[in-house]
Amino acid sequence: MEENEEVNEAQDQPLGDAGESLTRVTGMYKDWFLDYASYVILERAVPAIEDGFKPVQRRIMHALKELDDGRYNKVANVVGHTMQYHPHGDASIADAMVQIGQKDLLIDTQGNWGNILTGDGAAAPRYIEARLSKFALDVVFSPKITEWQLSYDGRKKEPVNLPVKFPLLLAQGAEGIAVGLSTKILPHNFNELIDASIKHLKGQRFKLFPDFPTAGIIDVTNYNEGLRGGKIRVRAKVSTLNKNTLVISEIPYGTNTSSLIDSILKANDKGKIKIKKIEDNTAAEVEILIHLPNGISPDKTIDALYAFTSCESSISPLGCIIEDNKPLFIGVKEMLQRSTDYTVELLKAELEIQLAELEEQWHFASLERIFIENRIYRDIEEEETWEGVIAAIDKGLKPYTKSLKRAVTEEDIVRLTEIRIKRISKFDLDKAQQHIESLDERIAKTKHNLEHLVEFAIAYFKDLKSKYGKGRERKSEIRVFDDIVATKVVIRNTKLYVNREEGFVGTSLRRDEYVTDCSDIDDIIVFTGDGKMMVTKVDAKTFVGKNIIHVAVFKRKDKRTTYNMIYKDGRGGASYIKRFNVTGITRDKMYDLTAGKASSALLYFSANPNGEAEIVTINLRQVGSIKKLKWDLDFADVLIKGRASKGNIVTKYSVKRIELKEKGLSTLKPRKLWFDDTVNRLNVDERGELLGEFTSEDMLLIVNQKGIVKTVIPEITMRFDDDMIVLEKWKPNKPLSAIHFDGEKERYYVKRFLIEKENKEELIITEHPKSFLELFSTDWKPVVEIEFSKPRGKEAKPNQTIELEEFIAIKGIKALGNQLTADKVKNINALEPLPYEEPEVKDAKEIEVVDEESVVPKADPDPNKTSDKPPKPTDNNAEDEEGQTSLF
């Protein structure tokens, strides 16, 4: 306490001859900073849960309501009117008003209010106009139940909170940065919020996910109801227009076309992607055309756009609101529940006020009827004083007040005296009785609504949806995203060189030996002649170790690339053979692939991208009485183990040289491919539907609803259209069947055909705009059933079953086919195909490199086994094939 008192008091101490004083402001700083922080949190940055508005937004809406006469008002005029309530400058009010207007919910705008798609700003406030939307007039205002407070200068009254009868906060979203905390509530879909409110009132469960005005694709897997720690991923909608053009039709929330194009150009400048040019045709809808150079894969470029540009970003929501003048962190589900419950309270308050007003109307209408019908007004003719008039009317009413719902007050009698003679003379008893009866009905209905408040609230929300829900369907597509590995989609934007003798690798060694194209985010793997290995990041110049024998781009988790090696274990030691994969390592750590003895050295080494196992010839030195100086050794007989294994012994004698005798075939199985329809991508991780085992010669058959058929070599990076109807392993000799409608002849046709050209798109229906593909089958012997339309005045023709193999022979892919029927068709249904046994197919060849596939080695061989095959002479010092090097 003593310290605080000392801090809060100004301590004046003389300083020299100047007579200046030192004032300690620590205490003031503490108090003022807390006051300032509280002010920013409560009065600027964070919205209230009751109406979903920040103070400036609430004051703008109040000013618009005060100015509302059904016509547009200049925004500058509205801003000026708002300044009566808002103690800040006009710029902040105008900016806040433009943000509300761009959300297209509460304000009916006129003029240039900017474009959220392109990022263009609004025109000056003096040029644009605004008025309240019909939705805002219905939902936001209700003066009779509004709580009021004085404005900052005490001259005007403003609402504490507006009585918003809708989860407006979740519909519009909110973002603000205060002192010590922030809020980021994402916008949600109008109709989905209403549906969720109805489900909450019915006691049912519901889920809420964001919906953005810029559309795009969103992954809400980790949304976590908008609480701290949650995250959603947003992507642009990128599709292939043709093999050299991509089109962006929707953009992620938080970006615009200008910033998106800038990020693409930067990625291109850095060499992450390769594009020819970009065209921005955005107007009312987004259209960005990305033109690609020849030979660049569109699918791989789409992945690269997501990996290296703003086409994909993540948003971290943070649900913070103000309740009872305190910040509160809650999720969107609880926000919706609180808002819905608050709406029910407001509806109840409105009904209670409405009931009181109706009962007051009924009371005075009944009193008026009694007063006029029984001619009580004549009783006051002889009264000379006001008190006498009041007493005479009160006395005249007493015999009839039993039917009234409350006692007659002096105010009621005063109102009766104000009735004009003209009204008394034209009084119609029947009309008066009808009016009272209609008031009775309205009172009964209001009481019923109060007794069944939840049902009334549900009906209220349904009415909102029917009146304002059209055209507010979900814009953002919810989808689970596939993870994109940047190193697999980056463009190879630089060249890698090696100085083998001195032991340097890098991108700046242009005078030395060229190795391969690579990217600046790649890792490279290096092997040296003394049996060492290291993985390091691509750099301008890196020293690894002298006598480099192999350099390549390293693929993490690569289980197919197999390294074959024979090494000498120390000076005068035995020779060992081993095969291994390198799937994961510590970067920049030197690994010893030998047994670790001094003077160990590699005698033979090869890197095989698909697990190939070659045959080598071992030549020994003539020492002593060695009988067998030469024999063949097959790497296929060696089991693939870890890189730290010692290996199998080859010989204990000194090796003169090792020669490559015969290139090897893969010892790995063909890869199995699955299709995951959740993310529309291929994978080797057993997710989704198994498509089969694929070798390097196998292809996929793809058919879409537009009637386009193609066969392609499967790649993990491939993307697939949403209208795809067939995806399976292609069998070249298997006939394909199609039933299509010809728009010109207005008839259904059947065709059976084989794919004539691999890796080419073919249209199997006619190009008439009314033509369409009705049914496609990959069965050997398909069967269909035709349902005929009923002619006028006649019975429908019985259903017809057709075996397509008997109906039409195999023709060319461009053939129109045979007419299915001349009658009008109602439906064509596919039935169970006829049984058919496929001919046996010989074992397929092994597939090319696929780094995700797991290794399936052969059984452990006899390490001393030799081959009787005759040796094949080779150039000892030549590189026999890519990645295979003979050292002797």
Residue pairs with C-beta under 8 A, 6 or more apart in sequence:
4 27
6 24
7 24
7 26
7 27
7 30
8 27
8 28
9 24
10 23
10 24
11 22
11 23
11 24
12 21
12 22
12 23
13 21
13 22
14 20
14 21
15 21
15 22
33 179
36 179
37 178
37 179
37 180
40 178
40 179
41 178
41 179
41 180
41 181
41 322
41 327
42 322
42 325
43 55
44 54
44 55
44 56
44 176
44 178
45 54
45 176
45 177
45 178
45 182
45 183
46 54
46 174
46 176
46 178
46 181
46 183
46 320
46 321
46 322
46 327
47 53
47 54
47 57
47 169
47 174
47 176
47 183
47 185
47 321
47 322
48 54
48 58
48 161
48 321
48 322
48 323
49 169
49 321
49 322
49 323
49 328
49 335
49 338
49 339
49 342
50 161
50 164
50 323
50 342
51 58
51 140
51 161
51 162
51 163
51 164
51 168
51 169
52 164
52 167
52 168
52 169
52 170
52 171
52 172
52 174
52 339
53 61
53 161
53 162
53 164
53 168
54 96
54 174
54 176
55 86
56 82
56 86
56 88
56 92
56 93
56 96
57 96
57 100
58 158
58 159
58 161
58 162
59 82
59 85
59 86
59 93
59 158
60 78
60 82
60 93
60 96
60 97
60 100
61 100
61 106
61 132
61 136
61 140
61 162
62 82
62 85
62 158
62 159
62 162
63 78
63 81
63 82
63 84
63 85
64 73
64 78
64 107
64 130
64 131
64 132
64 136
65 132
65 140
65 141
66 81
67 73
67 77
67 78
67 81
68 131
68 132
68 137
70 131
71 131
72 108
72 110
72 129
72 130
72 131
73 129
73 130
73 131
74 125
74 126
74 128
74 129
75 94
75 97
75 98
75 125
75 126
75 128
75 129
75 130
76 90
76 94
76 124
76 125
76 126
78 97
78 130
79 90
79 93
79 94
79 97
79 125
80 90
82 93
82 97
83 90
83 93
84 151
84 155
84 156
85 151
85 152
85 156
85 158
86 92
86 93
86 152
87 152
87 153
90 125
94 125
97 107
97 125
97 130
98 113
98 114
98 121
98 122
100 106
100 107
100 172
101 107
101 109
101 113
101 122
101 130
102 113
102 114
102 116
102 122
102 213
103 172
103 187
103 213
104 213
105 133
105 135
105 136
105 168
105 171
105 172
105 190
106 132
106 133
106 135
106 136
106 140
106 168
106 172
107 130
107 131
107 132
107 133
107 136
108 130
108 131
108 132
108 133
108 134
109 128
109 129
109 130
110 128
110 129
110 130
111 123
111 127
111 128
111 129
112 122
112 123
112 127
112 128
113 122
113 123
113 128
114 120
114 121
114 122
115 256
116 213
116 214
116 256
117 214
117 251
117 256
117 257
117 282
117 285
117 286
118 256
118 257
118 258
118 282
119 256
119 257
119 258
119 259
122 128
132 140
134 468
135 467
135 468
138 464
138 467
139 164
139 165
139 166
139 168
139 464
140 162
140 163
140 164
140 168
141 162
141 163
142 163
142 165
142 346
142 350
144 350
144 353
145 163
145 346
145 349
145 350
145 353
146 159
146 160
146 161
146 162
146 163
147 159
147 160
147 161
148 157
148 158
148 159
148 160
149 157
149 158
149 159
149 160
150 156
150 157
150 158
151 157
151 158
163 346
163 349
164 343
165 343
165 346
165 347
165 460
166 193
166 339
166 343
166 464
167 193
167 196
167 197
167 335
167 336
167 339
167 340
167 343
168 339
169 185
169 321
169 335
169 339
170 185
170 187
170 188
170 193
170 208
170 332
170 335
170 336
170 339
171 187
171 188
171 190
171 193
172 187
173 185
173 186
173 187
173 188
173 210
174 183
174 184
174 185
175 183
175 184
175 185
176 182
176 183
181 320
181 327
182 318
182 320
183 318
183 319
183 320
183 321
184 315
184 316
184 317
184 318
185 226
185 317
185 318
185 319
185 320
185 321
185 332
185 335
186 210
186 212
186 226
186 232
186 253
186 315
186 317
186 332
187 210
187 211
187 212
187 213
188 208
188 209
188 210
188 211
188 332
189 211
189 472
189 473
189 474
189 475
190 468
190 469
190 472
191 465
191 469
191 472
191 473
191 474
192 208
192 209
192 211
192 474
193 208
193 336
194 461
194 462
194 464
194 465
194 469
195 206
195 465
196 206
196 207
196 208
196 336
197 336
197 339
197 340
197 343
197 461
198 458
198 461
198 462
199 205
199 206
200 206
200 336
200 337
200 340
201 340
201 344
201 454
201 457
201 458
201 461
202 458
206 333
206 336
207 333
208 225
208 332
208 333
208 336
209 218
209 220
209 223
209 478
210 218
210 220
210 223
210 232
210 253
210 317
210 476
211 474
211 475
211 476
212 218
212 234
212 252
212 253
212 475
212 476
213 253
213 475
214 250
214 251
214 252
214 253
214 255
214 286
214 475
215 237
215 250
215 251
215 475
215 476
215 477
216 234
216 235
216 236
216 237
216 250
216 251
216 252
216 253
216 476
216 477
217 234
217 235
217 236
217 237
217 250
217 476
217 477
217 478
217 479
217 481
218 232
218 233
218 234
218 235
218 476
218 477
218 478
218 479
219 232
219 233
219 234
219 235
219 478
219 479
219 480
219 481
220 232
220 478
221 480
222 230
222 231
222 232
223 230
223 231
223 232
223 317
224 230
224 231
224 317
224 331
225 319
225 331
225 332
225 333
225 334
226 317
226 318
226 319
226 331
226 332
226 335
227 317
227 318
227 319
227 329
227 330
227 331
228 318
228 319
228 329
230 316
230 317
231 314
231 315
231 316
231 317
232 314
232 315
232 317
233 312
233 313
233 314
233 315
233 481
234 252
234 253
234 254
234 312
234 313
234 314
234 315
234 476
235 252
235 306
235 311
235 312
235 481
236 248
236 250
236 251
236 252
236 255
236 260
236 305
236 311
236 312
237 248
237 249
237 250
237 477
238 246
238 247
238 248
238 302
238 305
238 306
238 311
239 246
239 247
239 249
239 721
240 246
240 247
240 298
240 299
240 302
240 719
241 247
241 289
243 298
244 276
244 291
244 292
244 293
244 294
244 296
244 298
245 289
245 290
245 291
245 292
246 289
246 290
246 292
246 298
246 301
246 302
246 305
247 287
247 288
247 289
247 290
248 260
248 286
248 287
248 288
248 290
248 311
249 285
249 286
249 287
250 286
251 257
251 260
251 286
252 260
252 310
252 311
252 312
252 313
253 315
253 476
254 313
254 315
255 310
255 313
257 280
257 282
257 286
257 288
259 310
260 288
260 309
260 310
260 311
261 278
261 280
261 288
263 309
263 310
263 311
264 273
264 275
264 278
264 290
264 305
264 309
264 310
264 311
265 278
266 309
267 273
267 304
267 305
267 308
267 309
268 274
268 275
270 308
270 493
271 491
271 493
271 494
271 519
271 520
272 304
272 307
272 308
272 490
272 491
272 493
272 519
273 301
273 304
273 305
273 308
273 309
273 490
273 491
274 292
274 293
274 296
274 301
274 491
275 290
275 291
275 292
275 293
275 301
276 291
276 292
276 293
277 291
278 288
278 289
278 290
278 291
279 288
279 289
279 291
280 287
280 288
281 287
281 288
281 289
282 288
290 301
290 305
292 298
292 301
296 491
297 717
299 715
299 717
299 718
299 719
300 489
300 717
302 719
303 484
303 488
303 489
303 717
303 719
304 489
304 490
304 491
305 311
305 312
306 312
306 484
307 484
307 486
307 489
307 490
308 486
308 490
312 481
318 329
319 329
319 330
319 331
319 332
319 335
320 327
320 328
320 329
321 327
321 328
321 330
321 335
322 328
330 338
340 457
343 457
343 460
344 453
344 454
344 457
347 453
347 456
347 457
347 460
348 450
348 453
351 446
351 449
351 450
351 453
351 456
352 450
354 446
355 443
355 446
355 447
355 450
358 439
358 442
358 443
358 446
359 405
359 443
361 439
362 405
362 436
362 439
362 440
362 443
363 404
363 405
363 406
363 412
364 412
364 415
365 432
365 435
365 436
365 439
366 403
366 404
366 436
367 397
367 404
367 408
367 412
367 416
368 416
368 419
368 432
369 429
369 432
369 433
369 436
370 376
370 397
370 400
371 377
371 393
371 396
371 397
371 416
371 419
372 419
372 424
372 427
372 432
373 427
373 429
374 396
374 400
376 393
376 396
376 397
377 393
377 416
377 419
377 424
379 392
379 393
379 395
379 396
380 388
380 389
380 392
380 393
380 417
383 389
383 391
383 392
389 417
390 410
390 413
390 414
393 413
393 416
393 417
394 408
394 413
397 408
397 413
401 407
401 408
449 456
450 456
479 678
479 679
480 678
480 679
481 679
482 676
482 679
482 681
486 521
487 519
487 521
487 522
487 523
487 555
487 556
488 716
488 717
489 717
490 519
490 521
490 522
491 519
492 517
492 518
492 519
493 519
493 520
494 507
494 517
494 518
494 519
494 520
494 538
495 507
495 510
495 514
495 515
495 516
495 517
495 518
496 505
496 506
496 507
496 514
496 515
496 516
496 517
496 518
496 524
496 538
496 551
496 553
497 505
497 506
497 507
497 508
497 509
497 510
497 512
497 513
497 514
497 515
498 504
498 505
498 509
498 512
498 513
498 515
498 548
498 551
499 505
499 509
499 512
499 513
499 548
500 513
500 547
500 548
500 549
501 546
501 547
502 546
503 528
503 543
503 544
503 545
503 546
503 547
503 548
504 512
504 541
504 542
504 543
504 544
505 515
505 524
505 526
505 536
505 541
505 542
505 544
505 548
505 551
506 538
506 539
506 540
506 541
506 542
507 518
507 520
507 538
507 539
507 540
508 540
508 541
509 541
515 551
515 552
516 551
516 552
516 553
518 524
518 538
518 553
519 538
520 538
521 538
522 537
522 538
522 553
522 554
523 535
523 536
523 537
523 538
523 553
523 554
523 556
523 587
524 535
524 536
524 537
524 538
524 551
524 552
524 553
524 554
525 533
525 534
525 535
525 550
525 551
525 552
525 553
525 554
525 582
526 533
526 534
526 535
526 536
526 544
526 545
526 548
526 550
526 551
527 533
527 548
527 549
527 550
527 551
527 563
527 593
527 602
527 605
528 544
528 545
528 546
528 547
528 548
528 549
529 546
529 547
529 548
529 549
529 601
529 602
529 887
530 545
530 547
530 594
530 600
530 601
530 602
531 565
531 567
531 592
531 593
531 594
531 600
531 601
531 602
532 545
532 590
532 591
532 592
532 593
533 582
533 590
533 591
533 592
533 593
533 643
534 544
534 545
534 588
534 589
534 590
534 591
535 554
535 582
535 585
535 587
535 588
535 589
536 542
536 544
536 587
536 588
537 587
537 588
545 590
549 602
549 605
549 885
549 887
550 605
550 607
550 883
550 885
552 607
552 883
554 582
555 561
555 851
556 583
556 584
557 583
557 584
557 851
557 852
558 581
558 582
558 583
558 851
559 581
559 583
559 851
559 852
559 853
559 854
559 855
560 581
560 609
560 610
560 611
560 668
560 849
560 850
560 851
560 853
560 855
561 581
561 582
561 607
561 608
561 609
561 610
561 611
561 849
561 851
562 579
562 580
562 581
562 607
562 608
562 611
562 612
562 613
562 640
562 667
562 855
563 579
563 580
563 581
563 582
563 605
563 606
563 607
563 608
563 643
564 577
564 578
564 579
564 604
564 605
564 606
564 608
564 613
564 614
564 635
564 638
565 577
565 578
565 579
565 593
565 602
565 604
565 605
565 606
566 575
566 576
566 577
566 602
566 603
566 604
566 605
566 616
566 650
566 655
566 658
567 575
567 576
567 578
567 593
567 594
567 600
567 601
567 602
567 603
567 647
568 574
568 575
568 600
568 601
568 602
568 603
568 655
569 575
569 576
569 594
569 595
569 597
569 600
570 595
570 597
570 598
570 599
570 600
571 597
571 598
571 599
572 654
573 597
573 600
574 649
574 650
574 651
574 652
575 603
575 649
575 650
575 651
575 652
575 655
576 595
576 646
576 647
576 648
576 649
576 650
577 633
577 635
577 638
577 647
577 648
577 649
577 650
577 863
578 593
578 638
578 641
578 645
578 646
578 647
578 648
579 613
579 635
579 638
579 639
579 640
579 641
579 857
580 593
580 640
580 641
580 642
580 643
580 645
581 640
581 643
581 855
582 643
585 591
591 643
592 600
593 643
594 600
594 601
594 602
595 646
602 887
603 655
603 658
603 887
603 888
604 616
604 658
604 886
604 887
605 884
605 885
605 887
606 614
606 881
606 883
606 884
606 885
607 883
607 884
608 614
608 664
608 883
608 884
609 848
609 849
609 883
610 666
610 668
610 846
610 847
610 848
610 849
610 850
611 640
611 666
611 667
611 668
611 846
611 855
612 663
612 664
612 665
612 666
612 667
613 634
613 635
613 636
613 638
613 664
613 665
613 666
613 667
614 635
614 660
614 661
614 662
614 663
614 664
614 884
615 632
615 633
615 634
615 635
615 660
615 661
615 662
615 664
615 867
615 869
616 632
616 633
616 635
616 658
616 659
616 660
616 661
617 630
617 631
617 632
617 633
617 658
617 659
617 660
617 661
617 871
617 872
618 630
618 631
618 632
618 633
618 650
618 651
618 655
618 658
619 629
619 630
619 655
619 656
619 657
619 658
619 659
620 626
620 628
620 629
620 630
620 651
620 653
620 654
620 655
620 656
621 629
621 653
621 654
621 655
621 656
622 629
623 653
623 654
626 653
628 866
630 871
631 866
631 867
632 661
632 866
632 867
632 868
632 869
632 871
633 650
633 866
633 867
634 867
635 664
636 664
636 667
636 858
637 858
637 861
637 862
637 865
638 647
638 648
638 861
638 863
639 857
639 858
639 859
639 860
639 861
640 667
640 855
640 857
641 647
648 861
648 863
649 863
649 864
650 863
655 888
656 888
657 876
657 886
657 888
658 886
658 887
658 888
659 871
659 872
659 873
659 874
659 876
659 886
660 874
660 880
660 881
660 884
660 886
661 869
661 871
661 872
661 874
662 869
662 872
663 880
663 881
665 846
666 846
666 847
667 846
667 857
667 858
668 846
668 847
668 853
668 855
668 856
669 693
669 846
669 853
669 856
670 693
670 694
670 695
670 698
670 844
670 846
670 847
671 684
671 693
671 694
671 847
671 850
671 852
671 853
672 684
672 686
672 690
672 692
672 693
672 694
673 682
673 683
673 684
673 690
673 691
673 692
673 693
673 694
673 714
674 682
674 683
674 684
674 685
674 686
674 687
674 688
674 689
674 690
674 691
675 681
675 682
675 683
675 688
675 689
675 691
675 727
676 682
676 683
676 687
676 688
677 688
677 689
678 687
678 688
680 719
680 720
680 722
681 716
681 718
681 719
681 720
682 691
682 714
682 715
682 716
682 718
683 716
683 852
684 716
684 850
684 852
684 853
685 852
691 700
691 714
691 727
691 728
691 729
692 698
692 728
692 729
693 844
694 714
694 729
694 847
695 844
695 845
695 846
695 847
696 845
696 846
696 847
696 848
697 844
697 845
698 714
698 729
698 730
698 844
698 847
699 711
699 712
699 713
699 714
699 729
699 730
699 758
699 759
700 711
700 712
700 713
700 714
700 727
700 728
700 729
700 730
701 709
701 710
701 711
701 726
701 727
701 728
701 729
701 730
701 736
701 755
701 778
702 709
702 710
702 711
702 712
702 720
702 724
702 726
702 727
703 709
703 724
703 725
703 726
703 776
704 721
704 723
704 724
704 725
705 723
705 724
705 725
705 772
705 773
706 723
706 763
706 773
707 738
707 740
707 763
707 764
707 765
707 771
707 772
707 773
708 761
708 762
708 763
708 764
709 736
709 755
709 761
709 762
709 763
709 764
709 813
710 759
710 760
710 761
710 762
711 730
711 755
711 758
711 759
711 760
712 718
712 759
713 759
716 850
716 852
720 727
725 773
725 776
726 776
726 778
728 778
730 755
732 754
732 755
733 754
734 754
734 778
734 780
735 752
735 753
735 754
735 780
735 805
735 810
736 752
736 753
736 754
736 755
736 776
736 777
736 778
737 750
737 751
737 752
737 776
737 777
737 778
737 779
737 782
737 804
738 750
738 751
738 752
738 753
738 764
738 765
738 773
738 775
738 776
738 777
738 817
739 748
739 749
739 750
739 773
739 774
739 775
739 776
739 784
739 820
739 828
740 748
740 749
740 751
740 764
740 765
740 766
740 771
740 772
740 773
740 774
740 817
741 747
741 748
741 749
741 765
741 770
741 771
741 772
741 774
742 748
742 749
742 765
742 766
742 768
742 771
742 816
743 766
743 768
743 769
743 770
743 771
743 772
744 766
744 768
744 770
744 771
746 770
747 819
747 820
747 821
747 822
748 774
748 819
748 820
748 821
748 825
748 828
749 816
749 817
749 818
749 819
749 820
750 802
750 804
750 807
750 808
750 817
750 818
750 819
750 820
751 764
751 808
751 811
751 815
751 816
751 817
751 818
752 804
752 805
752 808
752 809
752 810
752 811
752 817
753 764
753 810
753 811
753 812
753 813
753 815
754 810
754 813
755 762
755 813
756 762
756 812
756 813
762 813
762 814
764 773
764 813
765 771
765 772
765 773
766 816
774 828
775 784
775 828
775 830
777 804
777 830
777 833
779 833
779 836
780 805
780 833
780 834
780 836
780 838
781 803
781 804
781 805
781 833
781 834
781 835
781 836
782 803
782 804
782 805
782 830
782 833
783 801
783 802
783 803
783 804
783 830
783 831
783 832
783 833
783 834
784 801
784 802
784 804
784 828
784 829
784 830
784 831
785 799
785 800
785 801
785 802
785 828
785 829
785 830
785 831
786 799
786 800
786 801
786 802
786 820
786 821
786 825
786 827
786 828
787 796
787 799
787 825
787 826
787 827
787 828
787 829
788 796
788 797
788 798
788 799
788 800
788 821
788 823
788 824
788 825
788 826
789 796
789 823
789 824
789 825
789 826
790 796
790 826
791 824
796 826
797 823
800 821
801 831
802 820
803 834
805 834
807 818
808 817
808 818
811 817
820 828
847 853
874 880
874 886
876 886
876 888
877 886
877 888
878 886
879 885
879 886
880 886
